[in-house]
Amino acid sequence: MAQVRYGAKAVQRSREIEATAAEIWSTAVTAVWETDPDAIAAVLPPPLSPAAEPLVRLTLTSVTMPGYPTFGAGWFGVAARHVTEAGVVEGEYPIFMPMTTEQSVLGGRDTYGEPKKIGDVWARREGDEIDAGIARMGFTVCEVHGRVTGAREPYEKSKRDFWFKCSPSAEGPGELDQDPLLVYGEKTEKARVHETVEGEVILKEAPLDPICDLAIVRMVDLNWTERASTQVGRIVGPVARDGLVPFLHQRYDDLSVLGGGGDRD
């Protein structure tokens, strides 16, 4: 019989875990700003709650993996905390993670519960000039324009994402098959190049990706890095599905909103 490549395999691999555990260098522009504390409280599903400072982070990355084409990766989310019996766990809650390739979307969503979507993401540098942004479904979501103005110290730090791994019901809308799992994404990030950027972050009206609702009240930081990060997922346990259901729309596109609004490209 000819080889049937869809047949069962004795050795299973998780290519997502392998990829995120590998130290792969990339270039990125990162913006951090303060927003309305009520806006952050509005986007956090329980059991998460706002952190001490109402901070939003936007990171736009160009990733080059050996043997693969360069792809774009975006991360948009807010500072958050998880209050447990053992104490307060600080981290960030990603709301929107656009990726330019199907492979980077599917692995992150299925394995970790990351809110990834297909989109155009770019982070380009020409000399000291920086140009970055996100576009999806005919809309420009955001743009970053600036100029590198000075060097900073390299760094290495630990970070944490809060993810919800869930299964929407096959039997009806607005339901989950079971209680979702809260997952901690434990990350280590280090930068060999870390530079200050002077410029602007423009949040545009995009009906499917309304990151502009977390408006910039005060810009805290804008920087350029050459960096590498690794991550390990840790399942904390199930959380009540009723608390997450009202927030499921964050990770799916409601095309009904395209009836009007937004400056379509």
C-alpha positions as CSV (number, residue, x, y, z in Angstrom):
1,M,0.0,0.0,0.0
2,A,1.2,3.5,-0.8
3,Q,2.1,5.7,2.1
4,V,-1.0,7.4,3.6
5,R,0.4,10.5,5.2
6,Y,-2.8,11.3,7.1
7,G,-2.6,8.0,8.9
8,A,-1.8,7.6,12.6
9,K,1.6,8.5,13.9
10,A,3.3,6.7,16.7
11,V,5.3,9.8,17.8
12,Q,3.3,13.0,18.4
13,R,4.8,16.4,18.5
14,S,3.5,19.8,19.6
15,R,5.1,22.2,17.1
16,E,3.6,25.1,19.0
17,I,5.3,24.2,22.2
18,E,8.5,23.5,20.4
19,A,8.4,26.9,18.6
20,T,7.6,28.9,21.7
21,A,10.2,27.2,23.7
22,A,12.9,28.0,21.2
23,E,14.9,31.2,21.5
24,I,14.2,33.0,18.2
25,W,15.4,36.6,17.7
26,S,13.0,39.2,16.3
27,T,12.7,43.0,15.9
28,A,9.8,44.8,17.6
29,V,8.4,48.2,18.4
30,T,6.5,48.5,21.7
31,A,4.2,51.2,23.0
32,V,2.9,51.4,26.5
33,W,0.3,54.0,27.6
34,E,-2.1,54.9,30.3
35,T,-5.8,54.7,29.5
36,D,-9.1,55.1,31.3
37,P,-9.1,52.7,34.3
38,D,-12.8,52.0,33.6
39,A,-12.0,50.9,30.1
40,I,-9.5,48.3,31.4
41,A,-12.1,47.1,33.9
42,A,-14.6,46.7,31.1
43,V,-12.5,44.3,29.0
44,L,-11.3,41.9,31.8
45,P,-13.2,38.6,32.3
46,P,-13.4,37.2,35.8
47,P,-11.5,36.1,37.7
48,L,-9.1,38.8,36.4
49,S,-9.1,42.3,37.7
50,P,-7.3,45.5,36.9
51,A,-3.7,46.0,38.0
52,A,-2.6,49.0,40.1
53,E,-1.9,51.1,37.0
54,P,-4.2,51.3,33.9
55,L,-1.6,50.3,31.4
56,V,-2.0,49.2,27.8
57,R,0.7,47.6,25.7
58,L,1.0,47.3,22.0
59,T,3.9,45.3,20.4
60,L,4.4,44.8,16.7
61,T,7.1,42.3,15.8
62,S,8.8,41.0,12.7
63,V,9.9,37.4,13.3
64,T,12.4,35.4,11.3
65,M,12.6,31.7,11.9
66,P,15.4,29.7,10.3
67,G,14.1,28.0,7.2
68,Y,10.8,29.9,7.1
69,P,9.6,33.2,5.6
70,T,9.6,36.2,7.9
71,F,6.1,36.9,9.4
72,G,4.5,39.6,11.5
73,A,3.1,39.2,15.0
74,G,1.1,41.6,17.0
75,W,0.1,41.7,20.7
76,F,-2.4,44.1,22.3
77,G,-3.5,43.8,25.9
78,V,-3.8,45.3,29.3
79,A,-2.1,45.0,32.7
80,A,-4.1,42.7,34.9
81,R,-3.9,40.6,38.1
82,H,-5.4,37.3,39.3
83,V,-6.2,37.3,43.0
84,T,-5.9,33.8,44.5
85,E,-5.9,32.4,48.0
86,A,-2.1,32.3,47.9
87,G,-1.8,35.9,46.9
88,V,-1.9,38.3,43.9
89,V,-0.5,37.2,40.6
90,E,0.5,40.0,38.3
91,G,0.5,39.8,34.5
92,E,-1.1,41.0,31.3
93,Y,-4.3,40.0,29.5
94,P,-4.0,39.9,25.7
95,I,-7.1,40.9,23.9
96,F,-5.9,40.9,20.3
97,M,-3.0,39.0,18.8
98,P,-2.9,39.4,15.0
99,M,-0.5,37.1,13.0
100,T,0.3,37.0,9.3
101,T,0.4,33.2,9.0
102,E,-2.2,30.5,9.6
103,Q,0.4,28.3,11.3
104,S,1.2,30.9,14.0
105,V,-2.6,31.5,14.6
106,L,-3.8,27.9,14.9
107,G,-1.1,26.6,17.2
108,G,-1.4,29.5,19.7
109,R,-5.2,29.3,19.8
110,D,-5.5,25.5,20.1
111,T,-2.6,24.9,22.5
112,Y,-2.7,27.9,24.8
113,G,-6.0,29.7,24.2
114,E,-4.3,32.8,22.8
115,P,-6.7,35.2,21.0
116,K,-4.9,35.1,17.7
117,K,-6.3,36.1,14.4
118,I,-5.0,36.4,10.8
119,G,-4.0,40.0,10.0
120,D,-1.3,42.1,8.3
121,V,1.4,43.1,10.8
122,W,4.5,45.0,10.0
123,A,7.5,46.4,12.0
124,R,10.0,48.0,9.6
125,R,13.1,50.0,10.2
126,E,15.1,52.1,7.6
127,G,18.1,53.6,9.3
128,D,16.6,55.2,12.4
129,E,13.1,55.6,10.9
130,I,10.4,53.2,12.3
131,D,7.2,52.3,10.5
132,A,4.8,49.7,12.0
133,G,1.2,48.8,12.1
134,I,-1.7,46.4,11.8
135,A,-4.4,46.0,9.1
136,R,-7.3,43.5,9.1
137,M,-10.4,42.9,7.0
138,G,-10.0,46.1,5.0
139,F,-9.3,48.4,8.0
140,T,-6.0,49.9,9.3
141,V,-6.2,49.2,13.0
142,C,-3.2,51.2,14.1
143,E,0.0,52.8,13.0
144,V,3.3,53.6,14.7
145,H,5.7,56.2,13.2
146,G,8.9,57.4,14.8
147,R,12.6,57.7,14.9
148,V,15.2,56.0,17.1
149,T,16.8,58.7,19.3
150,G,19.1,56.8,21.7
151,A,20.3,53.5,23.1
152,R,19.2,51.9,26.3
153,E,20.6,49.0,28.4
154,P,19.9,45.5,27.2
155,Y,17.6,43.6,29.5
156,E,16.2,40.2,30.5
157,K,12.9,39.9,32.3
158,S,10.1,37.6,33.2
159,K,6.5,38.3,32.1
160,R,3.1,36.5,32.4
161,D,0.1,36.3,30.1
162,F,-3.4,35.3,31.2
163,W,-5.1,33.1,28.7
164,F,-8.4,31.3,28.6
165,K,-8.5,28.0,26.8
166,C,-12.1,27.3,25.8
167,S,-14.4,25.3,23.5
168,P,-17.5,27.1,22.1
169,S,-20.5,24.9,22.0
170,A,-21.6,23.0,18.9
171,E,-25.2,23.1,20.1
172,G,-26.0,26.7,20.5
173,P,-24.7,30.3,20.4
174,G,-23.3,32.0,23.5
175,E,-22.4,28.7,25.2
176,L,-19.3,26.7,26.0
177,D,-19.0,22.9,26.1
178,Q,-17.4,23.1,29.5
179,D,-15.8,25.4,31.9
180,P,-12.7,27.1,30.3
181,L,-9.2,26.7,31.7
182,L,-7.2,29.6,32.9
183,V,-3.7,29.3,31.7
184,Y,-0.6,31.3,32.8
185,G,1.8,31.9,30.0
186,E,5.1,32.2,31.8
187,K,7.5,34.1,29.5
188,T,11.2,35.1,29.5
189,E,12.2,37.9,27.3
190,K,15.6,39.4,26.6
191,A,16.8,42.2,24.4
192,R,20.3,42.6,23.0
193,V,19.3,45.9,21.4
194,H,17.0,48.3,23.3
195,E,16.4,51.8,22.0
196,T,14.2,54.8,22.6
197,V,11.8,55.9,19.9
198,E,10.3,59.4,19.6
199,G,7.2,59.3,17.6
200,E,3.4,58.7,17.5
201,V,1.0,55.9,17.9
202,I,-2.2,56.3,16.0
203,L,-5.2,54.1,17.0
204,K,-7.8,54.0,14.2
205,E,-11.5,53.2,14.1
206,A,-11.7,49.5,13.1
207,P,-15.1,47.9,13.8
208,L,-13.7,44.3,14.2
209,D,-10.7,45.3,16.2
210,P,-11.6,48.4,18.3
211,I,-8.4,48.9,20.1
212,C,-9.0,52.6,19.9
213,D,-11.6,52.2,22.7
214,L,-8.6,52.0,25.0
215,A,-7.5,55.5,24.2
216,I,-4.1,57.0,24.9
217,V,-4.3,59.2,27.9
218,R,-0.5,59.4,28.5
219,M,2.2,57.7,26.5
220,V,4.5,55.9,29.0
221,D,7.1,54.3,26.6
222,L,7.9,53.8,23.0
223,N,10.9,51.6,22.1
224,W,12.6,49.4,19.5
225,T,14.2,46.1,20.4
226,E,16.0,43.2,18.9
227,R,14.8,40.5,21.3
228,A,14.1,36.8,21.9
229,S,11.4,35.3,24.1
230,T,10.4,31.9,25.2
231,Q,7.2,30.8,27.0
232,V,5.8,27.9,28.9
233,G,2.1,27.3,29.5
234,R,0.8,26.4,33.0
235,I,-2.8,25.4,33.5
236,V,-4.1,27.0,36.7
237,G,-7.5,25.3,36.6
238,P,-11.1,25.7,35.4
239,V,-13.1,29.0,35.8
240,A,-16.8,29.5,35.6
241,R,-18.0,29.5,32.0
242,D,-20.7,32.1,32.7
243,G,-18.1,34.7,33.5
244,L,-16.2,34.2,30.2
245,V,-19.1,33.9,27.8
246,P,-19.8,37.7,27.6
247,F,-16.2,38.2,26.6
248,L,-15.9,35.5,23.9
249,H,-16.6,38.1,21.2
250,Q,-13.1,39.5,21.8
251,R,-11.6,36.6,19.9
252,Y,-14.1,36.3,17.1
253,D,-15.2,38.6,14.3
254,D,-18.8,39.8,14.4
255,L,-19.2,40.7,10.7
256,S,-22.6,42.3,11.4
257,V,-20.8,45.4,12.6
258,L,-19.5,46.1,9.0
259,G,-22.8,47.7,8.1
260,G,-21.3,51.1,8.7
261,G,-18.5,52.9,10.5
262,G,-14.7,52.9,10.1
263,D,-12.4,54.2,7.3
264,R,-12.0,51.1,5.2
265,D,-8.8,50.8,3.2
